[in-house]
Amino acid sequence: MDIKINTNYIKLDAFLKFASLAYSGGKAKYAILNGEVDVNGKVCMQRGKKLFEGDTVTFLGEDYTIVK
């Protein structure tokens, strides 16, 4: 699924909230720090990881691609 952003990048924790994958910042932080989120095929445990156009986030078995 494509997720459209209007900025040059979005941080991973903000992306999870923006895409309605986590209903709060705390839930986003928990998912990231527990290794439940992949970025471009690799587990990412950096809440502040910058995501750019073309990056793919995998969460709960679903892929989400950043588009502008």
C-alpha positions in Angstrom: 0.0 0.0 0.0 1.3 3.5 -0.9 1.3 6.1 1.8 1.6 9.7 0.5 3.5 12.3 2.4 3.8 16.0 1.7 7.3 16.5 3.2 10.8 15.4 2.2 10.8 12.8 4.9 8.9 11.4 7.9 10.3 9.8 11.0 9.4 6.2 11.6 7.4 6.7 14.8 5.5 9.5 13.2 4.9 7.4 10.1 3.2 4.7 12.2 0.8 7.2 13.6 0.3 9.1 10.3 -0.6 5.8 8.5 -2.9 4.8 11.4 -0.8 1.8 12.2 -0.4 2.9 15.8 -3.0 4.9 17.6 -0.4 6.7 19.9 3.2 7.6 20.1 3.6 5.1 22.9 2.3 2.2 20.8 4.5 3.2 17.9 7.6 3.4 20.3 6.7 0.0 21.7 6.3 -1.7 18.3 9.6 -0.2 17.1 11.7 -1.1 20.2 10.3 -4.6 20.2 11.6 -5.2 16.6 8.1 -5.4 15.1 8.9 -2.9 12.3 11.0 -3.5 9.2 12.4 -0.7 7.0 13.5 -1.8 3.5 13.5 -5.5 4.6 15.5 -5.0 7.8 14.4 -4.7 11.4 14.6 -1.1 12.5 14.7 -0.2 16.1 15.4 3.6 15.6 12.2 5.6 16.4 13.7 8.7 14.7 14.7 6.8 11.5 14.0 9.2 8.6 11.9 7.6 5.8 12.1 9.0 2.3 10.2 8.5 -0.9 10.6 4.9 -2.0 11.3 3.4 1.4 9.1 0.5 2.4 7.9 -0.2 6.0 6.6 -3.6 6.9 4.4 -3.9 9.9 2.2 -6.8 10.9 2.9 -8.5 7.6 1.8 -5.6 5.5 4.1 -3.4 3.3 3.7 0.4 3.1 5.7 2.4 0.6 6.4 6.1 1.0 5.3 8.2 -2.0 5.3 11.9 -2.6 
